[in-house]
Every structure is written in C-alpha cells, then in structure tokens.
Amino acid sequence: LAAEERLAELLGLPSGGHPAGDDGTAHGGPLTATDLDRSADELRSLLDGAVASAERQLFELRTAAADDSRILGALGDGGLLPPGPDVLATVEHLGEHGIPALPGWRYLAQAVDPADHARVLAARPELVDGVVITDPVSYGRAREVL
C-alpha cells in the first residue's frame, strides 16, 4: 500500500512518496507506516468524497435507466408516451384511496374514438399531462384526498 504512487499524488507529495526534507529535497522510497498514519485522516476524507460522488453518479444513472425503461415499456404498450412522475404519483395516490383514475393519455386512448382525439385534445389540452377521475361519484372524495 505504501508503494502506491497514487497515494503520494493524492497527498501532494513528490513521486518518491516522502515529504520534502528541511533542505527542500525529497527522500526516496515508498511511504512509511508513519507517513500513512499521519495522512490517514486526509486519505479517509478523500475516499469518503470519492465514494459519495460515485454513489451520486450511480443513483443518477439508475434513475435515468428507470426512466428509459418506463418510456420503452410504455411505447411498447400501445404506443403512448408514459405519464410523467407527478401524474403517476397522483394516480397511485388516488388508487390507494379507492378512487379510480387514469393518466390523461391512457384515458384518451381507452375512452375516446381515435377519430376524435385531435378534437378532444384541442378542447381539453390538460389531458396531455393530467389525471382523469373515471368515476364521477368519486370526484368530491378525490378533491379531499388531494
């Protein structure tokens, strides 16, 4: 471990590993146990930062992959673009309270004649990124729940 040049580089030491002496010249050879002990806190801090950065990047990549999977799944399921996260969360929340609801695009595909899609969207553009309560009796409860 002490012979790792990367450790010396991270600690800002000359390539030999040891800090410069009083005369400004570097001592040769790898880091000693004393050097590692003296730099342990700094190395731990650097490692913690690198791990946190890698975890953030992994989270972002997994989130992007989940979004991509959702989009591909939706396109393969009737050719509709998937609803946004807010719409999905709202539909799920309403469903948990026994209130039937659909994303606007899904409602349009299921309940409106394809020949009328353009007319309905022109009259109700909120269907594109909205939620439709499919049971009129549940509308009042939906307002309370939301």
C-alpha positions as CSV (number, residue, x, y, z in Angstrom):
1,L,0.0,0.0,0.0
2,A,2.8,2.4,0.9
3,A,4.4,1.9,-2.5
4,E,1.2,3.2,-4.3
5,E,2.2,6.3,-6.2
6,R,-1.4,7.4,-6.3
7,L,-1.4,7.9,-2.5
8,A,1.6,10.2,-2.8
9,E,-0.1,12.0,-5.6
10,L,-3.4,12.5,-3.6
11,L,-1.4,13.8,-0.7
12,G,0.6,16.2,-2.9
13,L,3.9,14.5,-2.1
14,P,6.8,14.1,-4.6
15,S,6.7,10.9,-6.7
16,G,9.1,9.2,-4.2
17,G,6.4,9.3,-1.6
18,H,8.1,11.2,1.3
19,P,7.5,14.9,2.0
20,A,10.4,17.2,1.2
21,G,13.0,17.5,3.9
22,D,14.1,20.7,5.5
23,D,16.5,21.3,2.7
24,G,13.7,21.0,0.1
25,T,14.8,17.7,-1.3
26,A,12.5,14.6,-1.3
27,H,13.5,11.5,0.5
28,G,13.5,8.4,-1.7
29,G,11.4,5.2,-1.3
30,P,7.8,4.5,-0.6
31,L,5.6,5.9,2.1
32,T,6.3,4.5,5.6
33,A,3.7,3.4,8.1
34,T,4.3,6.7,9.9
35,D,3.6,8.6,6.7
36,L,0.4,6.7,6.2
37,D,-0.7,7.2,9.8
38,R,0.0,10.9,9.6
39,S,-2.1,11.2,6.4
40,A,-4.9,8.8,7.4
41,D,-7.5,11.4,8.1
42,E,-6.8,13.2,4.8
43,L,-6.9,10.0,2.9
44,R,-10.1,8.9,4.6
45,S,-11.7,12.3,3.7
46,L,-10.6,11.9,0.1
47,L,-12.0,8.4,0.0
48,D,-15.3,9.4,1.6
49,G,-15.7,12.2,-1.0
50,A,-14.9,9.8,-3.9
51,V,-17.4,7.2,-2.5
52,A,-20.1,9.9,-2.1
53,S,-19.5,11.1,-5.6
54,A,-19.7,7.6,-7.1
55,E,-22.9,6.9,-5.1
56,R,-24.5,10.1,-6.5
57,Q,-23.5,9.1,-10.0
58,L,-24.8,5.6,-9.6
59,F,-28.1,7.0,-8.3
60,E,-28.4,9.3,-11.3
61,L,-27.6,6.5,-13.7
62,R,-30.1,4.2,-12.1
63,T,-32.8,6.9,-12.2
64,A,-32.1,7.6,-15.9
65,A,-32.2,3.9,-16.6
66,A,-35.5,3.5,-14.8
67,D,-36.9,6.5,-16.8
68,D,-35.7,4.9,-20.0
69,S,-37.3,1.5,-19.1
70,R,-40.5,3.2,-18.3
71,I,-40.6,5.1,-21.6
72,L,-39.6,1.9,-23.6
73,G,-42.3,-0.1,-21.8
74,A,-44.9,2.5,-22.4
75,L,-44.1,2.8,-26.1
76,G,-44.3,-1.0,-26.4
77,D,-47.7,-0.9,-24.6
78,G,-49.9,0.8,-27.1
79,G,-47.5,3.4,-28.4
80,L,-48.4,6.0,-25.8
81,L,-45.8,8.2,-24.2
82,P,-45.7,7.4,-20.5
83,P,-47.2,9.8,-18.0
84,G,-44.8,12.0,-16.0
85,P,-43.8,11.1,-12.4
86,D,-46.3,13.6,-10.9
87,V,-49.2,12.1,-12.9
88,L,-48.1,8.5,-11.9
89,A,-47.8,9.5,-8.2
90,T,-51.3,11.2,-8.3
91,V,-52.9,8.2,-10.0
92,E,-51.3,5.8,-7.5
93,H,-52.3,8.0,-4.5
94,L,-55.9,8.1,-5.7
95,G,-55.9,4.4,-6.2
96,E,-54.6,3.8,-2.7
97,H,-57.8,5.7,-1.5
98,G,-60.1,3.6,-3.7
99,I,-60.6,6.4,-6.3
100,P,-60.4,5.2,-9.9
101,A,-58.2,7.4,-12.0
102,L,-56.2,7.2,-15.2
103,P,-53.4,9.3,-16.8
104,G,-54.9,11.6,-19.4
105,W,-53.2,9.9,-22.3
106,R,-54.4,6.5,-21.2
107,Y,-58.0,7.8,-20.7
108,L,-57.9,9.3,-24.2
109,A,-56.7,6.0,-25.7
110,Q,-59.3,3.9,-23.9
111,A,-62.4,6.1,-23.8
112,V,-62.2,8.3,-26.9
113,D,-62.7,7.3,-30.5
114,P,-59.3,7.8,-32.3
115,A,-61.0,9.9,-35.0
116,D,-62.0,12.3,-32.2
117,H,-58.5,12.5,-30.5
118,A,-57.5,15.8,-32.1
119,R,-60.8,17.5,-31.4
120,V,-60.8,16.3,-27.7
121,L,-57.2,17.4,-27.2
122,A,-57.9,20.8,-28.7
123,A,-60.8,21.2,-26.3
124,R,-59.0,19.7,-23.3
125,P,-55.2,20.1,-23.7
126,E,-54.8,19.3,-19.9
127,L,-55.3,15.6,-20.9
128,V,-51.8,15.5,-22.1
129,D,-50.3,15.8,-18.7
130,G,-53.3,15.4,-16.4
131,V,-55.3,12.9,-14.4
132,V,-58.9,11.8,-15.2
133,I,-61.1,10.6,-12.3
134,T,-63.1,7.9,-14.1
135,D,-65.9,7.7,-11.6
136,P,-67.9,11.0,-11.3
137,V,-69.2,9.9,-7.9
138,S,-65.6,9.9,-6.6
139,Y,-64.7,13.4,-7.7
140,G,-65.6,15.1,-4.4
141,R,-63.5,12.5,-2.5
142,A,-60.6,12.9,-4.9
143,R,-60.5,16.7,-4.1
144,E,-60.4,15.9,-0.4
145,V,-57.7,13.3,-0.8
146,L,-55.5,15.5,-3.0
